[in-house]
Amino acid sequence: MEKLNQLISLCKCLVSIEVNDHRNCYESVADYISRYESPEIDDAVLQVMVEHDTVVSLMFYPDTPVGSYWIFHYDIDMAIDEALSILKERQK
C-alpha cells in the first residue's frame, strides 16, 4: 500500500488499476492487449501474462488529465514500481 499511496500522491489526476478486465469480454490476453496502440510490454512479461491469463493495467496521469501513461503487467506491485520509475525518470 505504501508504494500505491506514493504513486497517488505524485499524480495530480487519476490513478487507475484494473485486473483481468479481459475476462469480462471473454477475450484472450493477446486480443485484449491488441486494442491498445502499441503498448510497450517486455516479451517476458507478456509471456507470463498469457501463461497466467492475467492482465494488470495501470493508468496514471502525473500532471494533467490529458497526458497519461499505461502499464500492462501480470503483477500489481511490479506495475506500480514501473510507474514510480517513470515518474522518477521524468524528474531528471
Biopython code that builds the backbone (N, CA, C, O; Angstrom):
import numpy as np
from Bio.PDB.StructureBuilder import StructureBuilder

atoms = [
    (1, "MET", "N", (0.810, -1.199, 0.000)),
    (1, "MET", "CA", (0.000, 0.000, 0.000)),
    (1, "MET", "C", (0.853, 1.264, 0.000)),
    (1, "MET", "O", (0.449, 2.296, -0.534)),
    (2, "GLU", "N", (2.025, 1.173, 0.598)),
    (2, "GLU", "CA", (2.888, 2.349, 0.688)),
    (2, "GLU", "C", (3.268, 2.877, -0.692)),
    (2, "GLU", "O", (3.223, 4.083, -0.937)),
    (3, "LYS", "N", (3.642, 1.968, -1.591)),
    (3, "LYS", "CA", (4.029, 2.398, -2.936)),
    (3, "LYS", "C", (2.831, 2.928, -3.711)),
    (3, "LYS", "O", (2.960, 3.898, -4.458)),
    (4, "LEU", "N", (1.681, 2.311, -3.547)),
    (4, "LEU", "CA", (0.476, 2.808, -4.209)),
    (4, "LEU", "C", (0.149, 4.214, -3.702)),
    (4, "LEU", "O", (-0.168, 5.099, -4.496)),
    (5, "ASN", "N", (0.224, 4.419, -2.412)),
    (5, "ASN", "CA", (-0.026, 5.750, -1.861)),
    (5, "ASN", "C", (0.983, 6.765, -2.364)),
    (5, "ASN", "O", (0.640, 7.922, -2.606)),
    (6, "GLN", "N", (2.233, 6.332, -2.522)),
    (6, "GLN", "CA", (3.264, 7.217, -3.074)),
    (6, "GLN", "C", (2.913, 7.613, -4.506)),
    (6, "GLN", "O", (3.009, 8.784, -4.872)),
    (7, "LEU", "N", (2.506, 6.633, -5.315)),
    (7, "LEU", "CA", (2.114, 6.917, -6.696)),
    (7, "LEU", "C", (0.942, 7.894, -6.737)),
    (7, "LEU", "O", (0.953, 8.852, -7.509)),
    (8, "ILE", "N", (-0.045, 7.652, -5.921)),
    (8, "ILE", "CA", (-1.224, 8.527, -5.886)),
    (8, "ILE", "C", (-0.823, 9.946, -5.508)),
    (8, "ILE", "O", (-1.315, 10.911, -6.092)),
    (9, "SER", "N", (0.073, 10.074, -4.529)),
    (9, "SER", "CA", (0.472, 11.416, -4.090)),
    (9, "SER", "C", (1.292, 12.155, -5.146)),
    (9, "SER", "O", (1.320, 13.385, -5.156)),
    (10, "LEU", "N", (1.963, 11.415, -6.039)),
    (10, "LEU", "CA", (2.775, 12.039, -7.076)),
    (10, "LEU", "C", (1.974, 12.431, -8.315)),
    (10, "LEU", "O", (2.463, 13.172, -9.168)),
    (11, "CYS", "N", (0.747, 11.934, -8.409)),
    (11, "CYS", "CA", (-0.084, 12.215, -9.585)),
    (11, "CYS", "C", (-1.147, 13.253, -9.240)),
    (11, "CYS", "O", (-1.808, 13.181, -8.204)),
    (12, "LYS", "N", (-1.286, 14.213, -10.136)),
    (12, "LYS", "CA", (-2.266, 15.276, -9.922)),
    (12, "LYS", "C", (-3.668, 14.874, -10.354)),
    (12, "LYS", "O", (-4.646, 15.536, -10.007)),
    (13, "CYS", "N", (-3.764, 13.781, -11.117)),
    (13, "CYS", "CA", (-5.065, 13.331, -11.606)),
    (13, "CYS", "C", (-5.206, 11.827, -11.360)),
    (13, "CYS", "O", (-4.613, 11.289, -10.424)),
    (14, "LEU", "N", (-5.969, 11.173, -12.177)),
    (14, "LEU", "CA", (-6.364, 9.781, -11.994)),
    (14, "LEU", "C", (-5.199, 8.806, -11.876)),
    (14, "LEU", "O", (-4.193, 8.920, -12.578)),
    (15, "VAL", "N", (-5.361, 7.847, -10.971)),
    (15, "VAL", "CA", (-4.556, 6.629, -10.922)),
    (15, "VAL", "C", (-5.570, 5.492, -10.911)),
    (15, "VAL", "O", (-6.428, 5.420, -10.031)),
    (16, "SER", "N", (-5.465, 4.609, -11.894)),
    (16, "SER", "CA", (-6.451, 3.540, -12.035)),
    (16, "SER", "C", (-5.749, 2.201, -12.230)),
    (16, "SER", "O", (-4.810, 2.086, -13.017)),
    (17, "ILE", "N", (-6.219, 1.189, -11.500)),
    (17, "ILE", "CA", (-5.689, -0.165, -11.665)),
    (17, "ILE", "C", (-6.861, -1.093, -11.953)),
    (17, "ILE", "O", (-7.841, -1.131, -11.208)),
    (18, "GLU", "N", (-6.743, -1.837, -13.041)),
    (18, "GLU", "CA", (-7.735, -2.858, -13.375)),
    (18, "GLU", "C", (-7.021, -4.197, -13.458)),
    (18, "GLU", "O", (-5.895, -4.288, -13.949)),
    (19, "VAL", "N", (-7.683, -5.220, -12.977)),
    (19, "VAL", "CA", (-7.104, -6.557, -13.027)),
    (19, "VAL", "C", (-8.089, -7.478, -13.741)),
    (19, "VAL", "O", (-9.240, -7.629, -13.332)),
    (20, "ASN", "N", (-7.605, -8.082, -14.807)),
    (20, "ASN", "CA", (-8.335, -9.094, -15.574)),
    (20, "ASN", "C", (-9.620, -8.592, -16.232)),
    (20, "ASN", "O", (-10.613, -9.316, -16.305)),
    (21, "ASP", "N", (-9.591, -7.373, -16.699)),
    (21, "ASP", "CA", (-10.732, -6.822, -17.431)),
    (21, "ASP", "C", (-11.014, -7.637, -18.688)),
    (21, "ASP", "O", (-12.160, -7.708, -19.132)),
    (22, "HIS", "N", (-9.999, -8.242, -19.260)),
    (22, "HIS", "CA", (-10.173, -9.035, -20.480)),
    (22, "HIS", "C", (-11.131, -10.203, -20.280)),
    (22, "HIS", "O", (-11.784, -10.642, -21.227)),
    (23, "ARG", "N", (-11.216, -10.699, -19.072)),
    (23, "ARG", "CA", (-12.090, -11.837, -18.794)),
    (23, "ARG", "C", (-13.569, -11.457, -18.850)),
    (23, "ARG", "O", (-14.420, -12.313, -19.089)),
    (24, "ASN", "N", (-13.875, -10.184, -18.632)),
    (24, "ASN", "CA", (-15.273, -9.742, -18.705)),
    (24, "ASN", "C", (-15.840, -9.868, -20.107)),
    (24, "ASN", "O", (-17.049, -10.011, -20.284)),
    (25, "CYS", "N", (-14.971, -9.814, -21.097)),
    (25, "CYS", "CA", (-15.400, -9.894, -22.501)),
    (25, "CYS", "C", (-14.999, -11.213, -23.143)),
    (25, "CYS", "O", (-15.100, -11.369, -24.360)),
    (26, "TYR", "N", (-14.544, -12.161, -22.332)),
    (26, "TYR", "CA", (-14.110, -13.471, -22.830)),
    (26, "TYR", "C", (-13.031, -13.341, -23.892)),
    (26, "TYR", "O", (-13.032, -14.062, -24.890)),
    (27, "GLU", "N", (-12.106, -12.407, -23.663)),
    (27, "GLU", "CA", (-11.005, -12.192, -24.599)),
    (27, "GLU", "C", (-9.739, -12.852, -24.079)),
    (27, "GLU", "O", (-9.556, -13.037, -22.876)),
    (28, "SER", "N", (-8.881, -13.199, -25.013)),
    (28, "SER", "CA", (-7.547, -13.662, -24.619)),
    (28, "SER", "C", (-6.720, -12.445, -24.235)),
    (28, "SER", "O", (-7.078, -11.309, -24.545)),
    (29, "VAL", "N", (-5.621, -12.697, -23.564)),
    (29, "VAL", "CA", (-4.713, -11.607, -23.209)),
    (29, "VAL", "C", (-4.245, -10.894, -24.474)),
    (29, "VAL", "O", (-4.232, -9.664, -24.525)),
    (30, "ALA", "N", (-3.863, -11.655, -25.488)),
    (30, "ALA", "CA", (-3.360, -11.064, -26.734)),
    (30, "ALA", "C", (-4.405, -10.183, -27.411)),
    (30, "ALA", "O", (-4.088, -9.088, -27.875)),
    (31, "ASP", "N", (-5.649, -10.655, -27.469)),
    (31, "ASP", "CA", (-6.712, -9.854, -28.086)),
    (31, "ASP", "C", (-6.969, -8.576, -27.293)),
    (31, "ASP", "O", (-7.166, -7.507, -27.872)),
    (32, "TYR", "N", (-6.966, -8.690, -25.987)),
    (32, "TYR", "CA", (-7.199, -7.524, -25.133)),
    (32, "TYR", "C", (-6.104, -6.483, -25.330)),
    (32, "TYR", "O", (-6.388, -5.298, -25.505)),
    (33, "ILE", "N", (-4.865, -6.926, -25.301)),
    (33, "ILE", "CA", (-3.725, -6.017, -25.457)),
    (33, "ILE", "C", (-3.735, -5.376, -26.835)),
    (33, "ILE", "O", (-3.328, -4.223, -26.978)),
    (34, "SER", "N", (-4.193, -6.101, -27.854)),
    (34, "SER", "CA", (-4.177, -5.570, -29.226)),
    (34, "SER", "C", (-5.105, -4.376, -29.401)),
    (34, "SER", "O", (-4.991, -3.654, -30.392)),
    (35, "ARG", "N", (-6.016, -4.153, -28.469)),
    (35, "ARG", "CA", (-6.908, -2.994, -28.542)),
    (35, "ARG", "C", (-6.158, -1.674, -28.353)),
    (35, "ARG", "O", (-6.616, -0.618, -28.789)),
    (36, "TYR", "N", (-5.028, -1.752, -27.712)),
    (36, "TYR", "CA", (-4.295, -0.542, -27.360)),
    (36, "TYR", "C", (-3.199, -0.262, -28.365)),
    (36, "TYR", "O", (-2.590, -1.183, -28.909)),
    (37, "GLU", "N", (-2.954, 1.011, -28.608)),
    (37, "GLU", "CA", (-1.953, 1.418, -29.587)),
    (37, "GLU", "C", (-0.551, 1.108, -29.090)),
    (37, "GLU", "O", (-0.072, 1.739, -28.148)),
    (38, "SER", "N", (0.096, 0.161, -29.705)),
    (38, "SER", "CA", (1.499, -0.172, -29.461)),
    (38, "SER", "C", (1.922, -0.114, -28.000)),
    (38, "SER", "O", (2.834, 0.638, -27.655)),
    (39, "PRO", "N", (1.278, -0.893, -27.136)),
    (39, "PRO", "CA", (1.739, -0.870, -25.750)),
    (39, "PRO", "C", (3.144, -1.458, -25.651)),
    (39, "PRO", "O", (3.453, -2.466, -26.287)),
    (40, "GLU", "N", (3.977, -0.825, -24.857)),
    (40, "GLU", "CA", (5.342, -1.305, -24.675)),
    (40, "GLU", "C", (5.346, -2.327, -23.542)),
    (40, "GLU", "O", (5.351, -1.973, -22.363)),
    (41, "ILE", "N", (5.345, -3.593, -23.926)),
    (41, "ILE", "CA", (5.345, -4.674, -22.953)),
    (41, "ILE", "C", (6.538, -5.569, -23.258)),
    (41, "ILE", "O", (6.686, -6.060, -24.376)),
    (42, "ASP", "N", (7.371, -5.772, -22.272)),
    (42, "ASP", "CA", (8.504, -6.668, -22.425)),
    (42, "ASP", "C", (7.986, -8.055, -22.806)),
    (42, "ASP", "O", (6.977, -8.514, -22.270)),
    (43, "ASP", "N", (8.674, -8.716, -23.727)),
    (43, "ASP", "CA", (8.233, -10.039, -24.202)),
    (43, "ASP", "C", (8.101, -11.047, -23.067)),
    (43, "ASP", "O", (7.174, -11.857, -23.061)),
    (44, "ALA", "N", (9.018, -11.004, -22.110)),
    (44, "ALA", "CA", (8.968, -11.943, -20.982)),
    (44, "ALA", "C", (7.743, -11.671, -20.109)),
    (44, "ALA", "O", (7.109, -12.603, -19.614)),
    (45, "VAL", "N", (7.417, -10.404, -19.925)),
    (45, "VAL", "CA", (6.236, -10.034, -19.139)),
    (45, "VAL", "C", (4.973, -10.485, -19.865)),
    (45, "VAL", "O", (4.069, -11.053, -19.252)),
    (46, "LEU", "N", (4.912, -10.231, -21.165)),
    (46, "LEU", "CA", (3.752, -10.647, -21.953)),
    (46, "LEU", "C", (3.576, -12.157, -21.911)),
    (46, "LEU", "O", (2.452, -12.650, -21.810)),
    (47, "GLN", "N", (4.662, -12.882, -21.985)),
    (47, "GLN", "CA", (4.591, -14.346, -21.937)),
    (47, "GLN", "C", (3.959, -14.817, -20.624)),
    (47, "GLN", "O", (3.110, -15.709, -20.634)),
    (48, "VAL", "N", (4.361, -14.233, -19.508)),
    (48, "VAL", "CA", (3.779, -14.619, -18.212)),
    (48, "VAL", "C", (2.317, -14.197, -18.135)),
    (48, "VAL", "O", (1.492, -14.919, -17.576)),
    (49, "MET", "N", (1.991, -13.037, -18.691)),
    (49, "MET", "CA", (0.603, -12.602, -18.716)),
    (49, "MET", "C", (-0.262, -13.638, -19.439)),
    (49, "MET", "O", (-1.340, -13.999, -18.966)),
    (50, "VAL", "N", (0.220, -14.104, -20.578)),
    (50, "VAL", "CA", (-0.526, -15.102, -21.367)),
    (50, "VAL", "C", (-0.601, -16.426, -20.616)),
    (50, "VAL", "O", (-1.669, -17.033, -20.535)),
    (51, "GLU", "N", (0.529, -16.879, -20.065)),
    (51, "GLU", "CA", (0.554, -18.161, -19.349)),
    (51, "GLU", "C", (-0.403, -18.184, -18.167)),
    (51, "GLU", "O", (-1.038, -19.203, -17.895)),
    (52, "HIS", "N", (-0.506, -17.058, -17.466)),
    (52, "HIS", "CA", (-1.349, -16.995, -16.269)),
    (52, "HIS", "C", (-2.722, -16.385, -16.546)),
    (52, "HIS", "O", (-3.542, -16.251, -15.638)),
    (53, "ASP", "N", (-2.965, -16.020, -17.798)),
    (53, "ASP", "CA", (-4.227, -15.386, -18.183)),
    (53, "ASP", "C", (-4.544, -14.222, -17.240)),
    (53, "ASP", "O", (-5.653, -14.101, -16.720)),
    (54, "THR", "N", (-3.529, -13.368, -17.037)),
    (54, "THR", "CA", (-3.642, -12.263, -16.085)),
    (54, "THR", "C", (-3.174, -10.955, -16.726)),
    (54, "THR", "O", (-2.087, -10.874, -17.299)),
    (55, "VAL", "N", (-4.017, -9.946, -16.613)),
    (55, "VAL", "CA", (-3.657, -8.619, -17.107)),
    (55, "VAL", "C", (-3.904, -7.605, -15.998)),
    (55, "VAL", "O", (-5.027, -7.432, -15.525)),
    (56, "VAL", "N", (-2.835, -6.948, -15.601)),
    (56, "VAL", "CA", (-2.938, -5.797, -14.705)),
    (56, "VAL", "C", (-2.704, -4.578, -15.585)),
    (56, "VAL", "O", (-1.661, -4.467, -16.229)),
    (57, "SER", "N", (-3.657, -3.674, -15.616)),
    (57, "SER", "CA", (-3.440, -2.437, -16.363)),
    (57, "SER", "C", (-3.467, -1.281, -15.377)),
    (57, "SER", "O", (-4.403, -1.119, -14.593)),
    (58, "LEU", "N", (-2.422, -0.495, -15.443)),
    (58, "LEU", "CA", (-2.260, 0.653, -14.560)),
    (58, "LEU", "C", (-2.175, 1.899, -15.424)),
    (58, "LEU", "O", (-1.288, 2.016, -16.271)),
    (59, "MET", "N", (-3.085, 2.816, -15.214)),
    (59, "MET", "CA", (-3.085, 4.075, -15.957)),
    (59, "MET", "C", (-2.927, 5.194, -14.941)),
    (59, "MET", "O", (-3.564, 5.195, -13.888)),
    (60, "PHE", "N", (-2.061, 6.150, -15.280)),
    (60, "PHE", "CA", (-1.897, 7.276, -14.367)),
    (60, "PHE", "C", (-1.597, 8.557, -15.132)),
    (60, "PHE", "O", (-0.952, 8.548, -16.181)),
    (61, "TYR", "N", (-2.083, 9.649, -14.577)),
    (61, "TYR", "CA", (-1.925, 10.985, -15.142)),
    (61, "TYR", "C", (-1.100, 11.807, -14.153)),
    (61, "TYR", "O", (-1.640, 12.285, -13.156)),
    (62, "PRO", "N", (0.182, 11.977, -14.408)),
    (62, "PRO", "CA", (1.022, 12.672, -13.440)),
    (62, "PRO", "C", (0.769, 14.173, -13.338)),
    (62, "PRO", "O", (0.891, 14.737, -12.251)),
    (63, "ASP", "N", (0.421, 14.829, -14.436)),
    (63, "ASP", "CA", (0.349, 16.294, -14.420)),
    (63, "ASP", "C", (-1.019, 16.874, -14.726)),
    (63, "ASP", "O", (-1.500, 17.758, -14.016)),
    (64, "THR", "N", (-1.644, 16.376, -15.781)),
    (64, "THR", "CA", (-2.933, 16.918, -16.213)),
    (64, "THR", "C", (-3.817, 15.758, -16.654)),
    (64, "THR", "O", (-3.326, 14.643, -16.830)),
    (65, "PRO", "N", (-5.109, 16.002, -16.834)),
    (65, "PRO", "CA", (-5.973, 14.936, -17.312)),
    (65, "PRO", "C", (-5.817, 14.656, -18.810)),
    (65, "PRO", "O", (-6.638, 13.953, -19.399)),
    (66, "VAL", "N", (-4.774, 15.200, -19.419)),
    (66, "VAL", "CA", (-4.549, 14.993, -20.843)),
    (66, "VAL", "C", (-3.434, 13.975, -21.103)),
    (66, "VAL", "O", (-3.578, 13.138, -21.993)),
    (67, "GLY", "N", (-2.356, 14.021, -20.371)),
    (67, "GLY", "CA", (-1.214, 13.147, -20.632)),
    (67, "GLY", "C", (-1.146, 11.978, -19.680)),
    (67, "GLY", "O", (-0.864, 12.152, -18.495)),
    (68, "SER", "N", (-1.406, 10.772, -20.194)),
    (68, "SER", "CA", (-1.425, 9.599, -19.326)),
    (68, "SER", "C", (-0.358, 8.594, -19.729)),
    (68, "SER", "O", (0.208, 8.656, -20.820)),
    (69, "TYR", "N", (-0.107, 7.682, -18.830)),
    (69, "TYR", "CA", (0.770, 6.538, -19.072)),
    (69, "TYR", "C", (-0.043, 5.284, -18.788)),
    (69, "TYR", "O", (-0.871, 5.253, -17.878)),
    (70, "TRP", "N", (0.210, 4.246, -19.591)),
    (70, "TRP", "CA", (-0.417, 2.938, -19.398)),
    (70, "TRP", "C", (0.676, 1.916, -19.187)),
    (70, "TRP", "O", (1.662, 1.884, -19.924)),
    (71, "ILE", "N", (0.501, 1.094, -18.193)),
    (71, "ILE", "CA", (1.424, -0.011, -17.946)),
    (71, "ILE", "C", (0.598, -1.282, -17.905)),
    (71, "ILE", "O", (-0.437, -1.344, -17.241)),
    (72, "PHE", "N", (1.064, -2.292, -18.620)),
    (72, "PHE", "CA", (0.426, -3.606, -18.593)),
    (72, "PHE", "C", (1.409, -4.585, -17.981)),
    (72, "PHE", "O", (2.589, -4.595, -18.331)),
    (73, "HIS", "N", (0.923, -5.400, -17.072)),
    (73, "HIS", "CA", (1.797, -6.338, -16.375)),
    (73, "HIS", "C", (0.959, -7.499, -15.870)),
    (73, "HIS", "O", (-0.257, -7.526, -16.057)),
    (74, "TYR", "N", (1.612, -8.453, -15.232)),
    (74, "TYR", "CA", (0.905, -9.559, -14.590)),
    (74, "TYR", "C", (0.924, -9.417, -13.073)),
    (74, "TYR", "O", (0.275, -10.189, -12.368)),
    (75, "ASP", "N", (1.681, -8.415, -12.559)),
    (75, "ASP", "CA", (1.869, -8.250, -11.119)),
    (75, "ASP", "C", (1.607, -6.788, -10.731)),
    (75, "ASP", "O", (2.228, -5.879, -11.282)),
    (76, "ILE", "N", (0.712, -6.570, -9.807)),
    (76, "ILE", "CA", (0.350, -5.202, -9.413)),
    (76, "ILE", "C", (1.548, -4.451, -8.839)),
    (76, "ILE", "O", (1.810, -3.309, -9.217)),
    (77, "ASP", "N", (2.274, -5.096, -7.925)),
    (77, "ASP", "CA", (3.417, -4.421, -7.300)),
    (77, "ASP", "C", (4.473, -4.028, -8.325)),
    (77, "ASP", "O", (5.042, -2.939, -8.247)),
    (78, "MET", "N", (4.731, -4.896, -9.270)),
    (78, "MET", "CA", (5.733, -4.594, -10.298)),
    (78, "MET", "C", (5.249, -3.476, -11.223)),
    (78, "MET", "O", (6.051, -2.663, -11.682)),
    (79, "ALA", "N", (3.957, -3.431, -11.496)),
    (79, "ALA", "CA", (3.404, -2.352, -12.317)),
    (79, "ALA", "C", (3.547, -1.009, -11.593)),
    (79, "ALA", "O", (3.898, 0.000, -12.206)),
    (80, "ILE", "N", (3.277, -1.006, -10.302)),
    (80, "ILE", "CA", (3.428, 0.223, -9.523)),
    (80, "ILE", "C", (4.889, 0.654, -9.489)),
    (80, "ILE", "O", (5.190, 1.840, -9.620)),
    (81, "ASP", "N", (5.801, -0.307, -9.314)),
    (81, "ASP", "CA", (7.237, 0.013, -9.335)),
    (81, "ASP", "C", (7.630, 0.657, -10.665)),
    (81, "ASP", "O", (8.399, 1.619, -10.698)),
    (82, "GLU", "N", (7.098, 0.119, -11.752)),
    (82, "GLU", "CA", (7.394, 0.673, -13.078)),
    (82, "GLU", "C", (6.864, 2.101, -13.206)),
    (82, "GLU", "O", (7.536, 2.968, -13.764)),
    (83, "ALA", "N", (5.668, 2.341, -12.692)),
    (83, "ALA", "CA", (5.097, 3.686, -12.737)),
    (83, "ALA", "C", (5.950, 4.660, -11.930)),
    (83, "ALA", "O", (6.211, 5.775, -12.382)),
    (84, "LEU", "N", (6.381, 4.254, -10.755)),
    (84, "LEU", "CA", (7.225, 5.113, -9.927)),
    (84, "LEU", "C", (8.555, 5.389, -10.616)),
    (84, "LEU", "O", (9.100, 6.488, -10.509)),
    (85, "SER", "N", (9.073, 4.397, -11.319)),
    (85, "SER", "CA", (10.316, 4.565, -12.067)),
    (85, "SER", "C", (10.143, 5.587, -13.180)),
    (85, "SER", "O", (11.031, 6.408, -13.411)),
    (86, "ILE", "N", (9.014, 5.546, -13.866)),
    (86, "ILE", "CA", (8.726, 6.522, -14.923)),
    (86, "ILE", "C", (8.672, 7.922, -14.344)),
    (86, "ILE", "O", (9.239, 8.854, -14.914)),
    (87, "LEU", "N", (8.003, 8.073, -13.232)),
    (87, "LEU", "CA", (7.890, 9.388, -12.604)),
    (87, "LEU", "C", (9.257, 9.892, -12.130)),
    (87, "LEU", "O", (9.562, 11.079, -12.254)),
    (88, "LYS", "N", (10.060, 9.005, -11.598)),
    (88, "LYS", "CA", (11.413, 9.387, -11.146)),
    (88, "LYS", "C", (12.253, 9.825, -12.328)),
    (88, "LYS", "O", (12.977, 10.817, -12.244)),
    (89, "GLU", "N", (12.164, 9.093, -13.430)),
    (89, "GLU", "CA", (12.927, 9.427, -14.641)),
    (89, "GLU", "C", (12.499, 10.789, -15.209)),
    (89, "GLU", "O", (13.330, 11.537, -15.724)),
    (90, "ARG", "N", (11.232, 11.099, -15.116)),
    (90, "ARG", "CA", (10.719, 12.378, -15.621)),
    (90, "ARG", "C", (11.259, 13.560, -14.812)),
    (90, "ARG", "O", (11.349, 14.675, -15.327)),
    (91, "GLN", "N", (11.612, 13.324, -13.570)),
    (91, "GLN", "CA", (12.100, 14.399, -12.706)),
    (91, "GLN", "C", (13.540, 14.791, -13.004)),
    (91, "GLN", "O", (14.004, 15.838, -12.553)),
    (92, "LYS", "N", (14.246, 13.965, -13.755)),
    (92, "LYS", "CA", (15.663, 14.254, -14.070)),
    (92, "LYS", "C", (15.788, 15.397, -15.034)),
    (92, "LYS", "O", (16.899, 15.772, -15.406)),
]
sb = StructureBuilder()
sb.init_structure("model")
sb.init_model(0)
sb.init_chain("A")
sb.init_seg("    ")
for serial, (resi, resn, name, xyz) in enumerate(atoms, 1):
    if name == "N":
        sb.init_residue(resn, " ", resi, " ")
    sb.init_atom(name, np.array(xyz, "f"), 0.0, 1.0, " ", f" {name:<3s}", serial, name[0])
structure = sb.get_structure()
